[in-house]
Amino acid sequence: MITVVLILIAIGLVMVFSATHNNDRLTGGDPYSFVKKQAVAVGIGALIFIIILFGDYRLSDRMSYALYIMNIVMLILVLVLGDERNGSKSWLFGIQPSEFAKVITIVVFAKFLAERNSLTSFFDFIWPFCYIGLPMILILMQPDFGTTLVFIFFMLIMMYMAGAPGLKIMAIIGTAVLLITLLFVSHNLFNTPLPVKDYQVARLTSFLNPENDPQGSSWNLRQAIIAVGSGQFFGKGITKGTQGRLGYLPEHHTDFIFAILCEELGFIGGFGVLFLFFTLIWRGIRIAYQAKDKVGCLTAAGLVSMFLFHILENVGMNIGIMPITGIPLPFISSGGSSMIANMASIAILINIWARRQKIMF
C-alpha cells in the first residue's frame, strides 16, 4: 500500500506540473508554483503519517467527543469566516476543512457504531443518522454537494458493516431517491426551493445529455471527454496536451486532472493509474478483514469507502458517466488539504493492519 501511494503521489506531482506550468494566470509566472505547494502538502502529510503510525487508532471516549466537537466547530467557522471560491464557502485560512472532516468523522463514527448494541430496526438508525447528519448538513450549507455524497456513501457502508440489514439500507436509499425526485419535480412544476443552487443542478445533470447546453453547463464535460479520447493508446506525451494547455478545459489541475492524464499518457497511463487504485482498495479491504476488533474493521471500511467513492466519481465524471461534483482524485489532483487528509487516512489503515496482532514493544 505504501508503495502504491508513493507511485500515485509521484504521478500526481508530474501531472500537476504538466497541467499548470505554462498557465501564468494560475501560477503567477512561476511554472513550479503548484508543484511546490503540492510537495509541501506531501511533506506535511508525511509528518502526520509518521505521528499516526506511532499512535493508536482506538480512541478513548474523551478523545472521540473532543474530535467530534472540534469537527463541528471547524465546519461552523467555515460558514462564518470562510472564503468563497467557485460559489462555495469551503475554505478557511487557506485550507479546506471538509477534507479533514471526512477522516475525523469516519474515525469517531466507527467508535460510535462499534458501541451500538443493535442496528436491526429503523428506530436504531435514528442516532447514527443524527451523529453523521450534523457535520453533513454543515457541509451541505457551504454548499459542497460532492463531499455530502461522500458522507452518505461511507455512512451507509459503515452501518452495513456494523450489522444494519441490507434490505433496510436499500429501502432508505430507495426512499431518498424518491424524495429527491419529488423535490425536483416540485421545483420544476411549482418553483419550490432546492437545497442546491440552479447552476449546481445543471452541472449534476449535464452528463445525462451533454448536447443540451454545450457552451454552458456541459462545457467541462465535453472538453474532458475530448481530452480523454484524444490521448488514444499511448498519449501525446507529458506537457504536450492541448485541452488544458490551451485553456479549453477549466479546473484541469484539480477536478479534471484524470482527463489531462489520459490525454498525455493515453490508455496505458489511465489504465495504470486505475490498476494502482484497484490495488489500494484491495489492500484496504484486506486490512478491514484482518482488523482485530470492530472499531478497526469499521474505520478501515469507512476509509476504503471514501477512497472508492472519490475514485469512481472523479474518473466517472471525467469520462461522462457520472455527475460533475468537484470531487478530487486522491493523490493526483492538486490540493494540499486533500493530500494531507488522504495521507492521514493511509496512515490510519496501516496502523490498523500493524495492530492486527498484539505488539510486544
Summary of the structure (lengths in Angstrom):
residues: 361
radius of gyration: 20.5
end to end distance: 23.5
largest distance: 66.2
contacts: 1211
relative contact order: 0.15
helix: 68%
strand: 2%
